[in-house]
Amino acid sequence: MFHEPFNQFVDATLPETLQVFSAMHRYPISHAEKLPSANIALIGDANHPMSPFSGNGANMALMDAVSLAKQLAGSGSVRSAIEEFDKESMPRSRKAIDKSKWVIPILHSEGLTYWLLRTVFALLTSVMWVKSLW
């Protein structure tokens, strides 16, 4: 009962990543590869869901919106704007996702790891403060 590109979206979805509460990362799609005939672009979590525990989701969505708007404003066609958007947004999203894989365990550490990290950061902060006085 739904018209295209709905079926393309369903086909591009990974069923094993669907959850009631998805806290998983997923690398962005290439619109030219996954949605070749659709003049539509997915941005933010629709294109590259990020764990809410990494602190990047809203920022990446805003960056996607600005990037896509610039491409649409300066391009001769929607399709070429989407292709240029992919060239800019995919590496940025991948980098943020890769970075969050090591940031999340640090920011959400507990027990001995938490206390060791807290001590290291306190020492580093103290050293930087002392250096700033000289």
C-alpha positions as CSV (number, residue, x, y, z in Angstrom):
1,M,0.0,0.0,0.0
2,F,3.0,2.3,0.3
3,H,4.7,3.8,-2.8
4,E,8.4,4.0,-3.5
5,P,10.8,4.8,-2.0
6,F,9.3,3.1,1.1
7,N,10.3,-0.4,-0.1
8,Q,13.8,0.8,-0.7
9,F,14.0,2.1,2.9
10,V,12.7,-1.3,4.2
11,D,15.2,-3.2,2.1
12,A,18.1,-0.9,3.3
13,T,17.2,-1.6,7.0
14,L,19.1,-4.2,8.9
15,P,16.5,-6.2,10.8
16,E,19.1,-7.4,13.4
17,T,19.7,-3.8,14.5
18,L,16.0,-3.1,15.2
19,Q,15.3,-2.9,18.9
20,V,12.9,-1.2,21.3
21,F,15.8,0.9,22.5
22,S,18.6,1.0,20.1
23,A,21.9,2.2,21.6
24,M,23.9,0.8,18.8
25,H,26.0,2.6,16.2
26,R,25.5,2.1,12.5
27,Y,27.7,3.5,9.8
28,P,26.0,5.8,7.3
29,I,24.6,4.5,4.0
30,S,25.7,5.6,0.6
31,H,22.5,7.0,-1.0
32,A,23.7,6.3,-4.5
33,E,24.2,2.7,-3.5
34,K,21.2,2.0,-1.2
35,L,18.6,4.4,-2.6
36,P,19.8,5.0,-6.2
37,S,16.5,6.1,-7.7
38,A,15.2,8.2,-4.8
39,N,15.6,12.0,-4.6
40,I,15.7,11.8,-0.8
41,A,18.5,12.0,1.7
42,L,18.6,10.6,5.2
43,I,20.3,12.7,7.8
44,G,21.1,12.3,11.5
45,D,20.0,9.1,13.2
46,A,17.9,8.2,10.2
47,N,21.2,7.7,8.3
48,H,23.7,6.9,11.0
49,P,22.2,6.1,14.3
50,M,24.6,6.7,17.2
51,S,24.5,5.5,20.7
52,P,22.9,8.2,23.0
53,F,25.8,7.5,25.4
54,S,28.4,8.9,23.0
55,G,27.2,12.5,23.0
56,N,27.4,12.9,19.2
57,G,23.9,12.3,17.8
58,A,22.4,15.8,17.9
59,N,25.6,17.5,16.8
60,M,26.0,15.1,13.8
61,A,22.3,15.6,12.8
62,L,22.8,19.4,12.8
63,M,26.0,19.1,10.8
64,D,24.2,16.9,8.3
65,A,21.4,19.4,7.9
66,V,23.8,22.3,7.3
67,S,25.9,20.2,4.8
68,L,22.8,19.0,2.9
69,A,21.3,22.5,2.7
70,K,24.6,23.9,1.3
71,Q,24.7,21.2,-1.3
72,L,21.1,21.7,-2.3
73,A,21.6,25.4,-2.6
74,G,24.7,25.1,-4.8
75,S,23.8,22.1,-6.9
76,G,22.1,21.8,-10.3
77,S,20.1,18.7,-9.2
78,V,18.9,17.0,-6.1
79,R,20.7,13.8,-7.0
80,S,24.1,15.5,-7.4
81,A,23.6,17.4,-4.2
82,I,22.9,14.1,-2.4
83,E,26.0,12.6,-3.9
84,E,28.2,15.5,-2.7
85,F,26.5,15.4,0.7
86,D,27.5,11.7,1.0
87,K,31.1,12.6,0.1
88,E,31.2,15.1,3.0
89,S,29.0,13.4,5.6
90,M,30.1,9.7,5.4
91,P,33.7,10.2,6.5
92,R,32.6,12.7,9.3
93,S,30.0,10.2,10.6
94,R,32.4,7.2,10.4
95,K,35.0,9.2,12.3
96,A,32.6,10.1,15.1
97,I,31.3,6.6,15.4
98,D,34.8,5.2,15.5
99,K,35.8,7.7,18.2
100,S,32.8,7.0,20.3
101,K,33.7,3.3,20.5
102,W,36.6,4.2,22.9
103,V,35.0,7.3,24.4
104,I,31.9,5.5,25.7
105,P,33.8,3.0,27.9
106,I,35.9,5.9,29.4
107,L,32.9,8.2,30.1
108,H,30.8,5.3,31.6
109,S,33.5,3.5,33.5
110,E,32.9,2.2,37.0
111,G,34.9,0.8,39.9
112,L,38.7,0.6,39.7
113,T,38.8,1.9,36.1
114,Y,36.8,5.0,37.1
115,W,39.1,5.8,40.0
116,L,42.3,5.2,37.9
117,L,41.0,7.5,35.1
118,R,39.8,10.1,37.6
119,T,43.3,10.1,39.1
120,V,45.1,10.4,35.8
121,F,42.8,13.2,34.6
122,A,43.3,15.1,37.9
123,L,47.1,14.8,37.6
124,L,47.0,16.0,34.0
125,T,44.8,18.9,35.0
126,S,47.1,19.8,37.8
127,V,50.2,19.7,35.5
128,M,48.5,21.8,32.9
129,W,47.5,24.4,35.6
130,V,51.0,24.6,37.0
131,K,52.4,25.0,33.5
132,S,50.0,27.8,32.8
133,L,51.4,29.8,35.8
134,W,54.9,29.9,34.2
